[in-house]
Amino acid sequence: MTVIATLRVERPGATGIDRARAYEIIVDGEPKGVVRSGHELSLALQPGRHVVRARLDWTGSAEVPVHLGPGATVRLVVRSRGVRHVIGKRYLSLTPIDD
């Protein structure tokens, strides 16, 4: 029996300029799916350490290290940081959700 862990990336409903755009979720350098405004992406992954980031076109979030225990679920939330962060900064924010 293979034990898996779950990574959930949530994206609150948005009213900004990119509300119709999907954010790509990258795990360990590999695209794993997209998350749209008001939705979430649930990924079954091997337990252990992973590096997650969100991407939108040429910009994205900083990398977030996560540790997934066997059978555990780790939740992250991705949001736009707003137009003022477009130039020279990370446009997306990816942060852990503490339960």
KEKEBA-655245 format. One record per residue: residue number from 1; residue in three letters; x, z, y of N, C-alpha, C in turn. Coordinates in nm, 2 decimals. Example, Ala and Ser with C-alpha at 12.3 -4.5 7.8 and 13.67 -1.06 7.14 Angstrom:
<recs>
   pos   code      nc1      nc3      nc2     cac1     cac3     cac2      cc1      cc3      cc2
     1    ala     1.32     0.78    -0.57     1.23     0.78    -0.45     1.32     0.78    -0.33
     2    ser     1.28     0.71    -0.22     1.37     0.71    -0.11     1.29     0.79     0.00
</recs>
This chain:
<recs>
   pos   code      nc1      nc3      nc2     cac1     cac3     cac2      cc1      cc3      cc2
     1    met     0.08     0.00    -0.12     0.00     0.00     0.00     0.09     0.00     0.12
     2    thr     0.06    -0.09     0.22     0.14    -0.10     0.34     0.07    -0.02     0.45
     3    val     0.14     0.07     0.51     0.09     0.15     0.62     0.12     0.08     0.75
     4    ile     0.01     0.06     0.83     0.03     0.00     0.96     0.00     0.10     1.07
     5    ala     0.03     0.05     1.19     0.00     0.13     1.31    -0.07     0.03     1.40
     6    thr    -0.14     0.09     1.50    -0.22     0.00     1.59    -0.17     0.02     1.74
     7    leu    -0.15    -0.09     1.80    -0.12    -0.09     1.95    -0.24    -0.15     2.01
     8    arg    -0.30    -0.08     2.11    -0.42    -0.13     2.18    -0.38    -0.14     2.33
     9    val    -0.40    -0.26     2.38    -0.37    -0.29     2.52    -0.51    -0.31     2.59
    10    glu    -0.54    -0.22     2.68    -0.67    -0.23     2.76    -0.65    -0.29     2.90
    11    arg    -0.74    -0.37     2.94    -0.74    -0.42     3.08    -0.87    -0.39     3.14
    12    pro    -0.87    -0.30     3.24    -1.00    -0.27     3.31    -1.06    -0.40     3.38
    13    gly    -1.19    -0.40     3.40    -1.25    -0.51     3.48    -1.18    -0.52     3.61
    14    ala    -1.16    -0.64     3.66    -1.09    -0.66     3.79    -1.18    -0.74     3.88
    15    thr    -1.15    -0.73     4.01    -1.22    -0.81     4.11    -1.12    -0.89     4.19
    16    gly    -0.99    -0.89     4.15    -0.89    -0.96     4.22    -0.88    -1.11     4.20
    17    ile    -0.78    -1.17     4.25    -0.76    -1.31     4.24    -0.74    -1.36     4.10
    18    asp    -0.69    -1.28     4.01    -0.66    -1.32     3.88    -0.76    -1.27     3.77
    19    arg    -0.88    -1.23     3.81    -0.97    -1.17     3.72    -1.01    -1.27     3.61
    20    ala    -1.00    -1.40     3.63    -1.04    -1.50     3.53    -0.92    -1.54     3.45
    21    arg    -0.80    -1.49     3.48    -0.68    -1.52     3.41    -0.65    -1.42     3.29
    22    ala    -0.59    -1.47     3.19    -0.56    -1.38     3.07    -0.41    -1.34     3.09
    23    tyr    -0.38    -1.21     3.06    -0.25    -1.16     3.06    -0.19    -1.18     2.91
    24    glu    -0.08    -1.23     2.90    -0.01    -1.24     2.77     0.06    -1.12     2.73
    25    ile     0.04    -1.07     2.61     0.11    -0.95     2.56     0.22    -0.99     2.47
    26    ile     0.34    -0.94     2.50     0.47    -0.97     2.43     0.51    -0.84     2.36
    27    val     0.54    -0.85     2.23     0.59    -0.73     2.16     0.72    -0.78     2.09
    28    asp     0.82    -0.70     2.12     0.96    -0.73     2.07     1.00    -0.88     2.09
    29    gly     0.97    -0.93     2.21     1.01    -1.06     2.25     0.92    -1.17     2.20
    30    glu     0.81    -1.14     2.12     0.72    -1.24     2.06     0.58    -1.23     2.12
    31    pro     0.52    -1.34     2.17     0.38    -1.34     2.21     0.29    -1.30     2.10
    32    lys     0.20    -1.20     2.13     0.11    -1.15     2.02    -0.04    -1.17     2.05
    33    gly    -0.07    -1.21     2.17    -0.21    -1.24     2.21    -0.23    -1.22     2.36
    34    val    -0.35    -1.24     2.40    -0.39    -1.22     2.54    -0.50    -1.12     2.56
    35    val    -0.50    -1.07     2.68    -0.61    -0.97     2.71    -0.67    -1.02     2.85
    36    arg    -0.80    -1.03     2.85    -0.88    -1.07     2.97    -0.94    -0.95     3.04
    37    ser    -0.98    -0.97     3.16    -1.04    -0.87     3.24    -1.16    -0.81     3.17
    38    gly    -1.15    -0.67     3.16    -1.26    -0.60     3.10    -1.26    -0.60     2.95
    39    his    -1.15    -0.64     2.89    -1.13    -0.64     2.74    -1.01    -0.57     2.70
    40    glu    -0.99    -0.57     2.56    -0.87    -0.50     2.51    -0.82    -0.59     2.39
    41    leu    -0.70    -0.57     2.36    -0.63    -0.64     2.25    -0.58    -0.54     2.16
    42    ser    -0.62    -0.55     2.03    -0.57    -0.45     1.93    -0.48    -0.53     1.83
    43    leu    -0.36    -0.47     1.81    -0.26    -0.53     1.73    -0.22    -0.44     1.61
    44    ala    -0.22    -0.49     1.49    -0.17    -0.41     1.38    -0.02    -0.44     1.37
    45    leu     0.06    -0.34     1.38     0.21    -0.35     1.38     0.27    -0.26     1.27
    46    gln     0.39    -0.29     1.24     0.47    -0.20     1.15     0.50    -0.07     1.23
    47    pro     0.49     0.04     1.16     0.53     0.16     1.23     0.68     0.15     1.28
    48    gly     0.71     0.22     1.38     0.85     0.23     1.44     0.85     0.20     1.59
    49    arg     0.97     0.17     1.64     0.99     0.15     1.78     0.96     0.00     1.81
    50    his     0.90    -0.02     1.92     0.87    -0.16     1.97     0.88    -0.16     2.12
    51    val     0.90    -0.28     2.18     0.91    -0.30     2.32     0.80    -0.39     2.36
    52    val     0.72    -0.35     2.46     0.60    -0.42     2.49     0.61    -0.46     2.64
    53    arg     0.56    -0.58     2.68     0.55    -0.62     2.82     0.43    -0.71     2.83
    54    ala     0.38    -0.72     2.95     0.27    -0.82     2.98     0.33    -0.92     3.07
    55    arg     0.27    -1.05     3.06     0.32    -1.16     3.13     0.21    -1.24     3.19
    56    leu     0.23    -1.29     3.31     0.13    -1.38     3.37     0.22    -1.49     3.44
    57    asp     0.22    -1.61     3.39     0.30    -1.71     3.45     0.45    -1.67     3.46
    58    trp     0.50    -1.67     3.58     0.64    -1.64     3.60     0.67    -1.49     3.62
    59    thr     0.57    -1.41     3.63     0.59    -1.27     3.66     0.53    -1.19     3.54
    60    gly     0.54    -1.06     3.56     0.49    -0.97     3.45     0.51    -0.83     3.48
    61    ser     0.52    -0.75     3.37     0.54    -0.61     3.38     0.68    -0.58     3.34
    62    ala     0.72    -0.46     3.37     0.85    -0.41     3.31     0.83    -0.39     3.16
    63    glu     0.93    -0.38     3.08     0.92    -0.35     2.94     0.89    -0.20     2.92
    64    val     0.80    -0.18     2.82     0.76    -0.04     2.79     0.79    -0.01     2.65
    65    pro     0.88     0.08     2.62     0.91     0.12     2.48     0.80     0.21     2.43
    66    val     0.76     0.18     2.30     0.66     0.26     2.24     0.71     0.30     2.10
    67    his     0.66     0.41     2.05     0.69     0.45     1.91     0.56     0.46     1.84
    68    leu     0.54     0.38     1.73     0.42     0.39     1.66     0.44     0.46     1.53
    69    gly     0.38     0.57     1.51     0.39     0.65     1.38     0.30     0.58     1.28
    70    pro     0.32     0.60     1.15     0.24     0.55     1.05     0.09     0.58     1.06
    71    gly     0.00     0.49     1.07    -0.14     0.51     1.09    -0.18     0.55     1.23
    72    ala    -0.09     0.56     1.32    -0.12     0.60     1.46    -0.17     0.49     1.54
    73    thr    -0.23     0.52     1.65    -0.28     0.43     1.75    -0.21     0.47     1.89
    74    val    -0.15     0.37     1.95    -0.09     0.39     2.08    -0.17     0.30     2.18
    75    arg    -0.21     0.36     2.29    -0.29     0.28     2.39    -0.21     0.26     2.52
    76    leu    -0.22     0.14     2.57    -0.16     0.10     2.70    -0.26     0.04     2.78
    77    val    -0.24     0.05     2.91    -0.33    -0.02     3.01    -0.25    -0.11     3.09
    78    val    -0.30    -0.23     3.11    -0.23    -0.33     3.20    -0.32    -0.36     3.32
    79    arg    -0.26    -0.36     3.44    -0.34    -0.39     3.56    -0.25    -0.47     3.65
    80    ser    -0.32    -0.54     3.74    -0.25    -0.60     3.85    -0.20    -0.50     3.95
    81    arg    -0.08    -0.51     4.01    -0.04    -0.42     4.11    -0.08    -0.47     4.25
    82    gly    -0.14    -0.58     4.26    -0.19    -0.63     4.39    -0.10    -0.74     4.45
    83    val    -0.16    -0.81     4.54    -0.09    -0.92     4.60     0.04    -0.88     4.67
    84    arg     0.05    -0.77     4.72     0.17    -0.73     4.80     0.29    -0.72     4.70
    85    his     0.27    -0.71     4.57     0.38    -0.70     4.48     0.42    -0.84     4.42
    86    val     0.36    -0.94     4.46     0.39    -1.08     4.40     0.53    -1.12     4.43
    87    ile     0.58    -1.10     4.55     0.72    -1.15     4.58     0.82    -1.04     4.55
    88    gly     0.91    -1.07     4.46     1.03    -0.99     4.44     1.00    -0.86     4.36
    89    lys     0.88    -0.84     4.31     0.85    -0.72     4.23     0.77    -0.76     4.11
    90    arg     0.75    -0.67     4.03     0.66    -0.69     3.91     0.52    -0.69     3.95
    91    tyr     0.45    -0.79     3.92     0.31    -0.81     3.96     0.22    -0.72     3.87
    92    leu     0.25    -0.71     3.75     0.17    -0.63     3.65     0.23    -0.49     3.62
    93    ser     0.14    -0.40     3.60     0.18    -0.26     3.56     0.13    -0.24     3.42
    94    leu     0.21    -0.19     3.33     0.18    -0.16     3.19     0.22    -0.02     3.17
    95    thr     0.12     0.07     3.14     0.15     0.21     3.13     0.08     0.27     3.01
    96    pro     0.14     0.37     2.95     0.07     0.44     2.84    -0.05     0.52     2.89
    97    ile    -0.15     0.53     2.80    -0.27     0.61     2.82    -0.25     0.74     2.74
    98    asp    -0.25     0.85     2.80    -0.24     0.98     2.73    -0.37     1.03     2.69
    99    asp    -0.39     1.06     2.57    -0.52     1.11     2.52    -0.52     1.26     2.52
</recs>
